[in-house]
Amino acid sequence: MTDARRTWLTPHAYERLRTELATLTALDTPASDAADEADEHRAVAQREREARIRHLQDVLSNAVVGQAPPDDGVAEPGMVLTIRYEDTGDVETFLLGARGVEDGDVEVYSPGSPLGRALTGARPGEQRSFPVPSGRELPVTLLEAVPYGQHRSGTVS
């Protein structure tokens, strides 16, 4: 399996997704012979639930749980990144990890997002740019990259 399929999750997010999967798989959806509109809605909901189950199974089977990446300052999944938007000077801190698995501690951006792709592999002080919906490239500078869990102790100014 390649690292591209690995999904970095916090222990809290992993448990939350396991609970959601258990709940979804425990739901019993009885079959019906009636072909009315309510049955059609149930069928759509069933397909959506099955798609969510497959997604959760994929994420959980490829999860790296709470295993901190090396503390080498390189932006990669599992690192909390602090960046500065060069056009405004605004500073933002977020976890580079799987979207949809936030645990409330810090905002999460996907490594597959335009910003995540631009920053992956960056080192502190390095400027990168990413495309925004208007088509413009937005420059950002990586200020700090620390493993998740160590981000609470320090701040960047």
N, CA, C and O atoms as a GROMACS GRO file, in nm:
protein
  628
    1MET      N    1   0.084  -0.118   0.000
    1MET     CA    2   0.000   0.000   0.000
    1MET      C    3   0.089   0.124   0.000
    1MET      O    4   0.189   0.128   0.072
    2THR      N    5   0.053   0.224  -0.080
    2THR     CA    6   0.132   0.344  -0.088
    2THR      C    7   0.092   0.442   0.021
    2THR      O    8  -0.018   0.435   0.075
    3ASP      N    9   0.182   0.533   0.052
    3ASP     CA   10   0.152   0.635   0.153
    3ASP      C   11   0.040   0.726   0.109
    3ASP      O   12  -0.026   0.788   0.192
    4ALA      N   13   0.016   0.736  -0.024
    4ALA     CA   14  -0.090   0.823  -0.073
    4ALA      C   15  -0.226   0.777  -0.023
    4ALA      O   16  -0.318   0.859  -0.011
    5ARG      N   17  -0.242   0.650   0.007
    5ARG     CA   18  -0.370   0.598   0.056
    5ARG      C   19  -0.380   0.608   0.207
    5ARG      O   20  -0.489   0.589   0.261
    6ARG      N   21  -0.273   0.637   0.276
    6ARG     CA   22  -0.276   0.646   0.421
    6ARG      C   23  -0.348   0.774   0.462
    6ARG      O   24  -0.334   0.878   0.398
    7THR      N   25  -0.427   0.764   0.568
    7THR     CA   26  -0.501   0.878   0.621
    7THR      C   27  -0.459   0.898   0.765
    7THR      O   28  -0.474   0.808   0.847
    8TRP      N   29  -0.405   1.016   0.797
    8TRP     CA   30  -0.362   1.044   0.933
    8TRP      C   31  -0.485   1.088   1.013
    8TRP      O   32  -0.557   1.180   0.972
    9LEU      N   33  -0.508   1.022   1.127
    9LEU     CA   34  -0.621   1.055   1.214
    9LEU      C   35  -0.575   1.071   1.358
    9LEU      O   36  -0.483   1.002   1.402
   10THR      N   37  -0.639   1.161   1.429
   10THR     CA   38  -0.616   1.168   1.573
   10THR      C   39  -0.687   1.047   1.635
   10THR      O   40  -0.780   0.993   1.575
   11PRO      N   41  -0.645   1.004   1.755
   11PRO     CA   42  -0.716   0.894   1.820
   11PRO      C   43  -0.865   0.925   1.840
   11PRO      O   44  -0.949   0.837   1.825
   12HIS      N   45  -0.896   1.049   1.875
   12HIS     CA   46  -1.035   1.090   1.895
   12HIS      C   47  -1.116   1.075   1.766
   12HIS      O   48  -1.227   1.022   1.767
   13ALA      N   49  -1.060   1.122   1.655
   13ALA     CA   50  -1.129   1.114   1.526
   13ALA      C   51  -1.147   0.968   1.484
   13ALA      O   52  -1.251   0.931   1.430
   14TYR      N   53  -1.047   0.885   1.508
   14TYR     CA   54  -1.055   0.743   1.474
   14TYR      C   55  -1.171   0.677   1.549
   14TYR      O   56  -1.250   0.604   1.490
   15GLU      N   57  -1.180   0.703   1.678
   15GLU     CA   58  -1.287   0.643   1.759
   15GLU      C   59  -1.424   0.695   1.716
   15GLU      O   60  -1.521   0.619   1.713
   16ARG      N   61  -1.432   0.822   1.683
   16ARG     CA   62  -1.558   0.880   1.638
   16ARG      C   63  -1.604   0.814   1.507
   16ARG      O   64  -1.722   0.784   1.490
   17LEU      N   65  -1.510   0.792   1.415
   17LEU     CA   66  -1.544   0.728   1.289
   17LEU      C   67  -1.580   0.581   1.308
   17LEU      O   68  -1.669   0.530   1.239
   18ARG      N   69  -1.513   0.512   1.400
   18ARG     CA   70  -1.547   0.372   1.430
   18ARG      C   71  -1.689   0.363   1.485
   18ARG      O   72  -1.765   0.273   1.449
   19THR      N   73  -1.723   0.457   1.573
   19THR     CA   74  -1.858   0.459   1.630
   19THR      C   75  -1.962   0.486   1.522
   19THR      O   76  -2.067   0.422   1.519
   20GLU      N   77  -1.933   0.581   1.434
   20GLU     CA   78  -2.026   0.610   1.325
   20GLU      C   79  -2.044   0.487   1.235
   20GLU      O   80  -2.156   0.455   1.196
   21LEU      N   81  -1.934   0.419   1.203
   21LEU     CA   82  -1.943   0.300   1.120
   21LEU      C   83  -2.026   0.191   1.188
   21LEU      O   84  -2.109   0.127   1.124
   22ALA      N   85  -2.004   0.170   1.316
   22ALA     CA   86  -2.080   0.069   1.390
   22ALA      C   87  -2.229   0.103   1.390
   22ALA      O   88  -2.313   0.015   1.374
   23THR      N   89  -2.261   0.229   1.407
   23THR     CA   90  -2.401   0.273   1.406
   23THR      C   91  -2.464   0.250   1.268
   23THR      O   92  -2.576   0.200   1.259
   24LEU      N   93  -2.393   0.287   1.164
   24LEU     CA   94  -2.447   0.271   1.028
   24LEU      C   95  -2.465   0.125   0.990
   24LEU      O   96  -2.563   0.089   0.926
   25THR      N   97  -2.372   0.042   1.029
   25THR     CA   98  -2.382  -0.100   0.992
   25THR      C   99  -2.487  -0.172   1.076
   25THR      O  100  -2.537  -0.277   1.036
   26ALA      N  101  -2.521  -0.118   1.191
   26ALA     CA  102  -2.621  -0.181   1.277
   26ALA      C  103  -2.764  -0.148   1.234
   26ALA      O  104  -2.858  -0.216   1.275
   27LEU      N  105  -2.780  -0.046   1.153
   27LEU     CA  106  -2.915  -0.008   1.108
   27LEU      C  107  -2.974  -0.118   1.022
   27LEU      O  108  -2.908  -0.169   0.931
   28ASP      N  109  -3.096  -0.154   1.051
   28ASP     CA  110  -3.166  -0.256   0.972
   28ASP      C  111  -3.260  -0.184   0.877
   28ASP      O  112  -3.344  -0.105   0.920
   29THR      N  113  -3.246  -0.213   0.748
   29THR     CA  114  -3.335  -0.152   0.650
   29THR      C  115  -3.415  -0.261   0.581
   29THR      O  116  -3.367  -0.324   0.486
   30PRO      N  117  -3.538  -0.285   0.630
   30PRO     CA  118  -3.620  -0.392   0.573
   30PRO      C  119  -3.658  -0.364   0.427
   30PRO      O  120  -3.681  -0.249   0.388
   31ALA      N  121  -3.664  -0.469   0.349
   31ALA     CA  122  -3.704  -0.458   0.209
   31ALA      C  123  -3.855  -0.439   0.201
   31ALA      O  124  -3.930  -0.484   0.288
   32SER      N  125  -3.898  -0.372   0.094
   32SER     CA  126  -4.042  -0.350   0.075
   32SER      C  127  -4.075  -0.377  -0.071
   32SER      O  128  -3.996  -0.348  -0.160
   33ASP      N  129  -4.193  -0.432  -0.095
   33ASP     CA  130  -4.238  -0.459  -0.231
   33ASP      C  131  -4.314  -0.340  -0.290
   33ASP      O  132  -4.330  -0.331  -0.411
   34ALA      N  133  -4.359  -0.250  -0.206
   34ALA     CA  134  -4.436  -0.134  -0.254
   34ALA      C  135  -4.343  -0.041  -0.330
   34ALA      O  136  -4.228  -0.022  -0.291
   35ALA      N  137  -4.393   0.016  -0.438
   35ALA     CA  138  -4.312   0.104  -0.522
   35ALA      C  139  -4.363   0.246  -0.515
   35ALA      O  140  -4.393   0.308  -0.617
   36ASP      N  141  -4.374   0.298  -0.396
   36ASP     CA  142  -4.422   0.435  -0.382
   36ASP      C  143  -4.304   0.529  -0.361
   36ASP      O  144  -4.189   0.487  -0.354
   37GLU      N  145  -4.334   0.657  -0.352
   37GLU     CA  146  -4.231   0.760  -0.339
   37GLU      C  147  -4.149   0.743  -0.211
   37GLU      O  148  -4.028   0.767  -0.210
   38ALA      N  149  -4.214   0.703  -0.103
   38ALA     CA  150  -4.141   0.683   0.023
   38ALA      C  151  -4.038   0.572   0.008
   38ALA      O  152  -3.928   0.583   0.063
   39ASP      N  153  -4.071   0.466  -0.065
   39ASP     CA  154  -3.974   0.359  -0.088
   39ASP      C  155  -3.856   0.409  -0.170
   39ASP      O  156  -3.742   0.369  -0.146
   40GLU      N  157  -3.884   0.496  -0.265
   40GLU     CA  158  -3.777   0.552  -0.347
   40GLU      C  159  -3.682   0.635  -0.261
   40GLU      O  160  -3.561   0.628  -0.277
   41HIS      N  161  -3.738   0.714  -0.169
   41HIS     CA  162  -3.656   0.793  -0.078
   41HIS      C  163  -3.573   0.702   0.013
   41HIS      O  164  -3.456   0.729   0.041
   42ARG      N  165  -3.635   0.594   0.059
   42ARG     CA  166  -3.562   0.499   0.143
   42ARG      C  167  -3.448   0.434   0.064
   42ARG      O  168  -3.339   0.413   0.119
   43ALA      N  169  -3.472   0.404  -0.062
   43ALA     CA  170  -3.368   0.342  -0.146
   43ALA      C  171  -3.251   0.438  -0.166
   43ALA      O  172  -3.135   0.398  -0.162
   44VAL      N  173  -3.281   0.565  -0.189
   44VAL     CA  174  -3.175   0.665  -0.204
   44VAL      C  175  -3.097   0.678  -0.073
   44VAL      O  176  -2.974   0.680  -0.074
   45ALA      N  177  -3.168   0.685   0.038
   45ALA     CA  178  -3.101   0.695   0.168
   45ALA      C  179  -3.015   0.571   0.194
   45ALA      O  180  -2.905   0.582   0.249
   46GLN      N  181  -3.064   0.454   0.155
   46GLN     CA  182  -2.988   0.330   0.172
   46GLN      C  183  -2.859   0.334   0.090
   46GLN      O  184  -2.753   0.296   0.140
   47ARG      N  185  -2.867   0.380  -0.035
   47ARG     CA  186  -2.746   0.390  -0.119
   47ARG      C  187  -2.646   0.489  -0.060
   47ARG      O  188  -2.525   0.464  -0.061
   48GLU      N  189  -2.697   0.601  -0.008
   48GLU     CA  190  -2.608   0.700   0.055
   48GLU      C  191  -2.541   0.642   0.179
   48GLU      O  192  -2.423   0.664   0.203
   49ARG      N  193  -2.619   0.568   0.258
   49ARG     CA  194  -2.564   0.506   0.379
   49ARG      C  195  -2.457   0.403   0.342
   49ARG      O  196  -2.352   0.397   0.405
   50GLU      N  197  -2.484   0.323   0.239
   50GLU     CA  198  -2.386   0.223   0.195
   50GLU      C  199  -2.260   0.288   0.142
   50GLU      O  200  -2.150   0.237   0.164
   51ALA      N  201  -2.273   0.401   0.073
   51ALA     CA  202  -2.156   0.474   0.024
   51ALA      C  203  -2.074   0.528   0.142
   51ALA      O  204  -1.951   0.523   0.141
   52ARG      N  205  -2.144   0.580   0.243
   52ARG     CA  206  -2.074   0.632   0.362
   52ARG      C  207  -2.004   0.518   0.434
   52ARG      O  208  -1.892   0.535   0.481
   53ILE      N  209  -2.067   0.402   0.444
   53ILE     CA  210  -2.005   0.285   0.509
   53ILE      C  211  -1.877   0.248   0.434
   53ILE      O  212  -1.773   0.224   0.496
   54ARG      N  213  -1.883   0.241   0.301
   54ARG     CA  214  -1.763   0.206   0.222
   54ARG      C  215  -1.652   0.309   0.244
   54ARG      O  216  -1.536   0.274   0.259
   55HIS      N  217  -1.691   0.437   0.246
   55HIS     CA  218  -1.592   0.543   0.268
   55HIS      C  219  -1.526   0.527   0.406
   55HIS      O  220  -1.404   0.533   0.419
   56LEU      N  221  -1.608   0.508   0.509
   56LEU     CA  222  -1.555   0.493   0.645
   56LEU      C  223  -1.465   0.370   0.654
   56LEU      O  224  -1.359   0.375   0.717
   57GLN      N  225  -1.506   0.259   0.593
   57GLN     CA  226  -1.423   0.139   0.595
   57GLN      C  227  -1.289   0.164   0.529
   57GLN      O  228  -1.186   0.118   0.578
   58ASP      N  229  -1.289   0.238   0.418
   58ASP     CA  230  -1.165   0.270   0.348
   58ASP      C  231  -1.075   0.358   0.434
   58ASP      O  232  -0.956   0.332   0.449
   59VAL      N  233  -1.134   0.463   0.491
   59VAL     CA  234  -1.055   0.555   0.576
   59VAL      C  235  -0.996   0.480   0.696
   59VAL      O  236  -0.878   0.494   0.725
   60LEU      N  237  -1.079   0.402   0.764
   60LEU     CA  238  -1.033   0.332   0.885
   60LEU      C  239  -0.930   0.224   0.852
   60LEU      O  240  -0.837   0.202   0.930
   61SER      N  241  -0.946   0.156   0.739
   61SER     CA  242  -0.850   0.049   0.707
   61SER      C  243  -0.716   0.105   0.663
   61SER      O  244  -0.615   0.034   0.666
   62ASN      N  245  -0.712   0.232   0.622
   62ASN     CA  246  -0.588   0.295   0.579
   62ASN      C  247  -0.539   0.401   0.678
   62ASN      O  248  -0.453   0.483   0.645
   63ALA      N  249  -0.593   0.398   0.798
   63ALA     CA  250  -0.563   0.503   0.896
   63ALA      C  251  -0.429   0.482   0.965
   63ALA      O  252  -0.389   0.370   0.997
   64VAL      N  253  -0.362   0.592   0.985
   64VAL     CA  254  -0.246   0.600   1.074
   64VAL      C  255  -0.299   0.678   1.193
   64VAL      O  256  -0.328   0.797   1.182
   65VAL      N  257  -0.310   0.612   1.308
   65VAL     CA  258  -0.379   0.672   1.422
   65VAL      C  259  -0.281   0.728   1.524
   65VAL      O  260  -0.206   0.655   1.588
   66GLY      N  261  -0.283   0.860   1.537
   66GLY     CA  262  -0.208   0.926   1.641
   66GLY      C  263  -0.058   0.910   1.633
   66GLY      O  264   0.014   0.957   1.721
   67GLN      N  265  -0.010   0.843   1.531
   67GLN     CA  266   0.133   0.821   1.515
   67GLN      C  267   0.193   0.951   1.461
   67GLN      O  268   0.168   0.989   1.346
   68ALA      N  269   0.269   1.016   1.542
   68ALA     CA  270   0.322   1.147   1.504
   68ALA      C  271   0.424   1.133   1.392
   68ALA      O  272   0.510   1.044   1.396
   69PRO      N  273   0.414   1.221   1.293
   69PRO     CA  274   0.519   1.224   1.191
   69PRO      C  275   0.648   1.275   1.254
   69PRO      O  276   0.644   1.327   1.366
   70PRO      N  277   0.760   1.261   1.187
   70PRO     CA  278   0.885   1.311   1.245
   70PRO      C  279   0.877   1.461   1.273
   70PRO      O  280   0.817   1.536   1.196
   71ASP      N  281   0.936   1.503   1.381
   71ASP     CA  282   0.937   1.644   1.418
   71ASP      C  283   1.053   1.714   1.346
   71ASP      O  284   1.148   1.760   1.408
   72ASP      N  285   1.041   1.719   1.213
   72ASP     CA  286   1.148   1.774   1.131
   72ASP      C  287   1.110   1.906   1.066
   72ASP      O  288   1.187   1.961   0.986
   73GLY      N  289   0.991   1.958   1.099
   73GLY     CA  290   0.948   2.086   1.045
   73GLY      C  291   0.894   2.080   0.904
   73GLY      O  292   0.855   2.183   0.849
   74VAL      N  293   0.889   1.962   0.844
   74VAL     CA  294   0.838   1.948   0.708
   74VAL      C  295   0.687   1.931   0.711
   74VAL      O  296   0.635   1.852   0.790
   75ALA      N  297   0.617   2.004   0.626
   75ALA     CA  298   0.471   1.996   0.619
   75ALA      C  299   0.430   1.863   0.557
   75ALA      O  300   0.466   1.832   0.444
   76GLU      N  301   0.354   1.785   0.634
   76GLU     CA  302   0.302   1.656   0.588
   76GLU      C  303   0.181   1.620   0.674
   76GLU      O  304   0.160   1.681   0.779
   77PRO      N  305   0.102   1.521   0.631
   77PRO     CA  306  -0.014   1.482   0.712
   77PRO      C  307   0.026   1.448   0.856
   77PRO      O  308   0.127   1.382   0.881
   78GLY      N  309  -0.055   1.497   0.949
   78GLY     CA  310  -0.027   1.477   1.091
   78GLY      C  311   0.045   1.595   1.154
   78GLY      O  312   0.067   1.598   1.275
   79MET      N  313   0.082   1.691   1.072
   79MET     CA  314   0.149   1.810   1.123
   79MET      C  315   0.050   1.926   1.134
   79MET      O  316  -0.040   1.941   1.051
   80VAL      N  317   0.068   2.006   1.237
   80VAL     CA  318  -0.010   2.128   1.253
   80VAL      C  319   0.074   2.239   1.190
   80VAL      O  320   0.187   2.266   1.233
   81LEU      N  321   0.017   2.302   1.090
   81LEU     CA  322   0.090   2.404   1.014
   81LEU      C  323   0.042   2.543   1.052
   81LEU      O  324  -0.078   2.566   1.070
   82THR      N  325   0.135   2.634   1.065
   82THR     CA  326   0.103   2.775   1.082
   82THR      C  327   0.156   2.845   0.959
   82THR      O  328   0.275   2.836   0.926
   83ILE      N  329   0.066   2.915   0.891
   83ILE     CA  330   0.102   2.981   0.766
   83ILE      C  331   0.065   3.129   0.772
   83ILE      O  332  -0.016   3.171   0.854
   84ARG      N  333   0.126   3.205   0.682
   84ARG     CA  334   0.090   3.346   0.666
   84ARG      C  335   0.047   3.366   0.520
   84ARG      O  336   0.119   3.329   0.428
   85TYR      N  337  -0.071   3.424   0.503
   85TYR     CA  338  -0.117   3.461   0.370
   85TYR      C  339  -0.046   3.590   0.332
   85TYR      O  340  -0.065   3.692   0.398
   86GLU      N  341   0.033   3.587   0.227
   86GLU     CA  342   0.118   3.701   0.194
   86GLU      C  343   0.041   3.823   0.146
   86GLU      O  344   0.089   3.935   0.162
   87ASP      N  345  -0.076   3.804   0.089
   87ASP     CA  346  -0.151   3.920   0.039
   87ASP      C  347  -0.216   4.001   0.151
   87ASP      O  348  -0.239   4.121   0.135
   88THR      N  349  -0.245   3.935   0.265
   88THR     CA  350  -0.312   4.005   0.375
   88THR      C  351  -0.229   4.010   0.503
   88THR      O  352  -0.253   4.095   0.589
   89GLY      N  353  -0.133   3.921   0.516
   89GLY     CA  354  -0.057   3.912   0.639
   89GLY      C  355  -0.126   3.828   0.746
   89GLY      O  356  -0.071   3.809   0.854
   90ASP      N  357  -0.246   3.779   0.716
   90ASP     CA  358  -0.319   3.695   0.811
   90ASP      C  359  -0.244   3.566   0.837
   90ASP      O  360  -0.182   3.509   0.746
   91VAL      N  361  -0.249   3.520   0.962
   91VAL     CA  362  -0.184   3.396   1.003
   91VAL      C  363  -0.292   3.295   1.038
   91VAL      O  364  -0.391   3.330   1.103
   92GLU      N  365  -0.274   3.170   0.996
   92GLU     CA  366  -0.370   3.064   1.023
   92GLU      C  367  -0.296   2.939   1.064
   92GLU      O  368  -0.187   2.910   1.014
   93THR      N  369  -0.355   2.864   1.157
   93THR     CA  370  -0.299   2.737   1.203
   93THR      C  371  -0.402   2.628   1.180
   93THR      O  372  -0.520   2.645   1.212
   94PHE      N  373  -0.359   2.515   1.125
   94PHE     CA  374  -0.449   2.404   1.095
   94PHE      C  375  -0.372   2.273   1.091
   94PHE      O  376  -0.250   2.271   1.074
   95LEU      N  377  -0.447   2.164   1.107
   95LEU     CA  378  -0.391   2.030   1.096
   95LEU      C  379  -0.401   1.985   0.952
   95LEU      O  380  -0.507   1.997   0.890
   96LEU      N  381  -0.292   1.934   0.898
   96LEU     CA  382  -0.294   1.876   0.764
   96LEU      C  383  -0.334   1.730   0.782
   96LEU      O  384  -0.253   1.647   0.825
   97GLY      N  385  -0.458   1.698   0.749
   97GLY     CA  386  -0.512   1.564   0.770
   97GLY      C  387  -0.637   1.543   0.690
   97GLY      O  388  -0.666   1.621   0.599
   98ALA      N  389  -0.712   1.440   0.720
   98ALA     CA  390  -0.832   1.406   0.644
   98ALA      C  391  -0.947   1.500   0.680
   98ALA      O  392  -0.981   1.516   0.797
   99ARG      N  393  -1.007   1.562   0.578
   99ARG     CA  394  -1.126   1.645   0.600
   99ARG      C  395  -1.240   1.557   0.646
   99ARG      O  396  -1.248   1.440   0.609
  100GLY      N  397  -1.328   1.613   0.726
  100GLY     CA  398  -1.443   1.537   0.771
  100GLY      C  399  -1.415   1.455   0.895
  100GLY      O  400  -1.504   1.386   0.944
  101VAL      N  401  -1.295   1.462   0.947
  101VAL     CA  402  -1.263   1.385   1.067
  101VAL      C  403  -1.212   1.478   1.177
  101VAL      O  404  -1.137   1.437   1.266
  102GLU      N  405  -1.252   1.603   1.170
  102GLU     CA  406  -1.210   1.702   1.268
  102GLU      C  407  -1.246   1.655   1.408
  102GLU      O  408  -1.349   1.590   1.428
  103ASP      N  409  -1.163   1.689   1.503
  103ASP     CA  410  -1.196   1.652   1.640
  103ASP      C  411  -1.218   1.774   1.728
  103ASP      O  412  -1.222   1.761   1.850
  104GLY      N  413  -1.233   1.892   1.668
  104GLY     CA  414  -1.268   2.011   1.742
  104GLY      C  415  -1.150   2.087   1.800
  104GLY      O  416  -1.166   2.202   1.841
  105ASP      N  417  -1.033   2.025   1.804
  105ASP     CA  418  -0.917   2.089   1.863
  105ASP      C  419  -0.858   2.194   1.769
  105ASP      O  420  -0.815   2.301   1.814
  106VAL      N  421  -0.856   2.164   1.641
  106VAL     CA  422  -0.795   2.253   1.542
  106VAL      C  423  -0.861   2.227   1.407
  106VAL      O  424  -0.902   2.114   1.379
  107GLU      N  425  -0.872   2.329   1.325
  107GLU     CA  426  -0.926   2.315   1.190
  107GLU      C  427  -0.841   2.213   1.112
  107GLU      O  428  -0.721   2.201   1.137
  108VAL      N  429  -0.903   2.140   1.020
  108VAL     CA  430  -0.833   2.038   0.942
  108VAL      C  431  -0.844   2.070   0.794
  108VAL      O  432  -0.953   2.097   0.744
  109TYR      N  433  -0.730   2.068   0.725
  109TYR     CA  434  -0.728   2.083   0.580
  109TYR      C  435  -0.671   1.955   0.522
  109TYR      O  436  -0.576   1.898   0.576
  110SER      N  437  -0.729   1.911   0.414
  110SER     CA  438  -0.686   1.788   0.348
  110SER      C  439  -0.554   1.809   0.273
  110SER      O  440  -0.531   1.915   0.215
  111PRO      N  441  -0.467   1.706   0.275
  111PRO     CA  442  -0.347   1.714   0.192
  111PRO      C  443  -0.381   1.720   0.043
  111PRO      O  444  -0.298   1.763  -0.038
  112GLY      N  445  -0.501   1.677   0.006
  112GLY     CA  446  -0.543   1.682  -0.133
  112GLY      C  447  -0.606   1.812  -0.176
  112GLY      O  448  -0.635   1.832  -0.294
  113SER      N  449  -0.629   1.903  -0.081
  113SER     CA  450  -0.685   2.034  -0.115
  113SER      C  451  -0.578   2.116  -0.186
  113SER      O  452  -0.459   2.084  -0.176
  114PRO      N  453  -0.617   2.221  -0.258
  114PRO     CA  454  -0.514   2.303  -0.324
  114PRO      C  455  -0.409   2.356  -0.226
  114PRO      O  456  -0.290   2.355  -0.257
  115LEU      N  457  -0.452   2.403  -0.108
  115LEU     CA  458  -0.356   2.452  -0.009
  115LEU      C  459  -0.271   2.338   0.044
  115LEU      O  460  -0.149   2.353   0.058
  116GLY      N  461  -0.333   2.224   0.075
  116GLY     CA  462  -0.259   2.109   0.125
  116GLY      C  463  -0.155   2.059   0.025
  116GLY      O  464  -0.042   2.030   0.063
  117ARG      N  465  -0.193   2.050  -0.102
  117ARG     CA  466  -0.098   2.006  -0.206
  117ARG      C  467   0.018   2.102  -0.217
  117ARG      O  468   0.133   2.061  -0.232
  118ALA      N  469  -0.012   2.233  -0.210
  118ALA     CA  470   0.094   2.334  -0.224
  118ALA      C  471   0.192   2.327  -0.108
  118ALA      O  472   0.312   2.345  -0.128
  119LEU      N  473   0.143   2.301   0.013
  119LEU     CA  474   0.229   2.305   0.131
  119LEU      C  475   0.300   2.174   0.162
  119LEU      O  476   0.404   2.175   0.228
  120THR      N  477   0.248   2.061   0.116
  120THR     CA  478   0.311   1.934   0.147
  120THR      C  479   0.455   1.934   0.101
  120THR      O  480   0.485   1.959  -0.016
  121GLY      N  481   0.544   1.905   0.194
  121GLY     CA  482   0.688   1.903   0.167
  121GLY      C  483   0.758   2.035   0.195
  121GLY      O  484   0.881   2.042   0.190
  122ALA      N  485   0.682   2.140   0.225
  122ALA     CA  486   0.743   2.271   0.253
  122ALA      C  487   0.812   2.271   0.388
  122ALA      O  488   0.776   2.194   0.478
  123ARG      N  489   0.911   2.358   0.401
  123ARG     CA  490   0.983   2.378   0.527
  123ARG      C  491   0.956   2.521   0.576
  123ARG      O  492   0.923   2.608   0.496
  124PRO      N  493   0.971   2.545   0.706
  124PRO     CA  494   0.947   2.680   0.758
  124PRO      C  495   1.027   2.786   0.681
  124PRO      O  496   1.145   2.767   0.650
  125GLY      N  497   0.959   2.897   0.651
  125GLY     CA  498   1.019   3.006   0.576
  125GLY      C  499   0.998   2.994   0.426
  125GLY      O  500   1.020   3.089   0.352
  126GLU      N  501   0.955   2.876   0.381
  126GLU     CA  502   0.935   2.854   0.239
  126GLU      C  503   0.801   2.910   0.195
  126GLU      O  504   0.699   2.890   0.261
  127GLN      N  505   0.802   2.982   0.081
  127GLN     CA  506   0.679   3.037   0.027
  127GLN      C  507   0.630   2.947  -0.087
  127GLN      O  508   0.708   2.905  -0.172
  128ARG      N  509   0.502   2.920  -0.085
  128ARG     CA  510   0.437   2.841  -0.190
  128ARG      C  511   0.313   2.918  -0.232
  128ARG      O  512   0.273   3.013  -0.165
  129SER      N  513   0.252   2.877  -0.342
  129SER     CA  514   0.126   2.939  -0.382
  129SER      C  515   0.029   2.829  -0.422
  129SER      O  516   0.068   2.719  -0.460
  130PHE      N  517  -0.100   2.863  -0.412
  130PHE     CA  518  -0.204   2.768  -0.447
  130PHE      C  519  -0.315   2.841  -0.521
  130PHE      O  520  -0.338   2.960  -0.499
  131PRO      N  521  -0.385   2.768  -0.610
  131PRO     CA  522  -0.491   2.833  -0.686
  131PRO      C  523  -0.618   2.850  -0.604
  131PRO      O  524  -0.656   2.762  -0.527
  132VAL      N  525  -0.681   2.964  -0.621
  132VAL     CA  526  -0.811   2.991  -0.558
  132VAL      C  527  -0.917   2.984  -0.668
  132VAL      O  528  -0.882   2.986  -0.787
  133PRO      N  529  -1.045   2.975  -0.632
  133PRO     CA  530  -1.150   2.958  -0.734
  133PRO      C  531  -1.148   3.060  -0.847
  133PRO      O  532  -1.190   3.029  -0.958
  134SER      N  533  -1.100   3.180  -0.821
  134SER     CA  534  -1.096   3.281  -0.927
  134SER      C  535  -0.989   3.249  -1.031
  134SER      O  536  -0.985   3.312  -1.137
  135GLY      N  537  -0.903   3.152  -1.002
  135GLY     CA  538  -0.794   3.117  -1.094
  135GLY      C  539  -0.663   3.182  -1.055
  135GLY      O  540  -0.557   3.147  -1.108
  136ARG      N  541  -0.669   3.277  -0.964
  136ARG     CA  542  -0.550   3.346  -0.916
  136ARG      C  543  -0.467   3.254  -0.828
  136ARG      O  544  -0.522   3.166  -0.762
  137GLU      N  545  -0.337   3.273  -0.824
  137GLU     CA  546  -0.249   3.200  -0.733
  137GLU      C  547  -0.229   3.284  -0.607
  137GLU      O  548  -0.192   3.401  -0.616
  138LEU      N  549  -0.253   3.224  -0.491
  138LEU     CA  550  -0.242   3.294  -0.364
  138LEU      C  551  -0.114   3.249  -0.293
  138LEU      O  552  -0.100   3.131  -0.262
  139PRO      N  553  -0.020   3.342  -0.268
  139PRO     CA  554   0.104   3.303  -0.201
  139PRO      C  555   0.088   3.290  -0.049
  139PRO      O  556   0.022   3.373   0.014
  140VAL      N  557   0.148   3.186   0.008
  140VAL     CA  558   0.149   3.162   0.152
  140VAL      C  559   0.291   3.124   0.193
  140VAL      O  560   0.367   3.068   0.114
  141THR      N  561   0.324   3.154   0.316
  141THR     CA  562   0.454   3.116   0.371
  141THR      C  563   0.431   3.025   0.489
  141THR      O  564   0.351   3.055   0.577
  142LEU      N  565   0.502   2.912   0.491
  142LEU     CA  566   0.495   2.822   0.605
  142LEU      C  567   0.580   2.881   0.716
  142LEU      O  568   0.700   2.902   0.699
  143LEU      N  569   0.518   2.907   0.830
  143LEU     CA  570   0.590   2.962   0.945
  143LEU      C  571   0.638   2.851   1.038
  143LEU      O  572   0.748   2.859   1.093
  144GLU      N  573   0.554   2.747   1.055
  144GLU     CA  574   0.589   2.640   1.148
  144GLU      C  575   0.511   2.514   1.113
  144GLU      O  576   0.397   2.521   1.067
  145ALA      N  577   0.574   2.400   1.134
  145ALA     CA  578   0.509   2.270   1.116
  145ALA      C  579   0.552   2.182   1.233
  145ALA      O  580   0.669   2.148   1.247
  146VAL      N  581   0.455   2.147   1.319
  146VAL     CA  582   0.485   2.063   1.435
  146VAL      C  583   0.388   1.946   1.439
  146VAL      O  584   0.274   1.959   1.395
  147PRO      N  585   0.432   1.831   1.490
  147PRO     CA  586   0.342   1.717   1.499
  147PRO      C  587   0.219   1.750   1.584
  147PRO      O  588   0.227   1.822   1.683
  148TYR      N  589   0.104   1.695   1.542
  148TYR     CA  590  -0.018   1.712   1.617
  148TYR      C  591   0.005   1.666   1.761
  148TYR      O  592   0.067   1.562   1.784
  149GLY      N  593  -0.044   1.743   1.856
  149GLY     CA  594  -0.025   1.712   1.997
  149GLY      C  595   0.083   1.800   2.057
  149GLY      O  596   0.076   1.834   2.175
  150GLN      N  597   0.181   1.837   1.977
  150GLN     CA  598   0.285   1.928   2.026
  150GLN      C  599   0.252   2.073   1.994
  150GLN      O  600   0.322   2.164   2.038
  151HIS      N  601   0.147   2.095   1.917
  151HIS     CA  602   0.112   2.229   1.872
  151HIS      C  603   0.056   2.317   1.983
  151HIS      O  604   0.056   2.440   1.969
  152ARG      N  605   0.010   2.259   2.092
  152ARG     CA  606  -0.051   2.338   2.197
  152ARG      C  607   0.051   2.415   2.281
  152ARG      O  608   0.016   2.515   2.344
  153SER      N  609   0.175   2.370   2.280
  153SER     CA  610   0.274   2.429   2.370
  153SER      C  611   0.339   2.556   2.316
  153SER      O  612   0.389   2.638   2.393
  154GLY      N  613   0.339   2.573   2.184
  154GLY     CA  614   0.409   2.689   2.129
  154GLY      C  615   0.321   2.773   2.042
  154GLY      O  616   0.216   2.728   1.994
  155THR      N  617   0.364   2.896   2.020
  155THR     CA  618   0.292   2.984   1.931
  155THR      C  619   0.392   3.052   1.840
  155THR      O  620   0.508   3.067   1.876
  156VAL      N  621   0.348   3.091   1.724
  156VAL     CA  622   0.431   3.161   1.628
  156VAL      C  623   0.380   3.303   1.620
  156VAL      O  624   0.259   3.326   1.616
  157SER      N  625   0.471   3.399   1.616
  157SER     CA  626   0.426   3.538   1.600
  157SER      C  627   0.462   3.591   1.465
  157SER      O  628   0.432   3.707   1.434
   0.00000   0.00000   0.00000
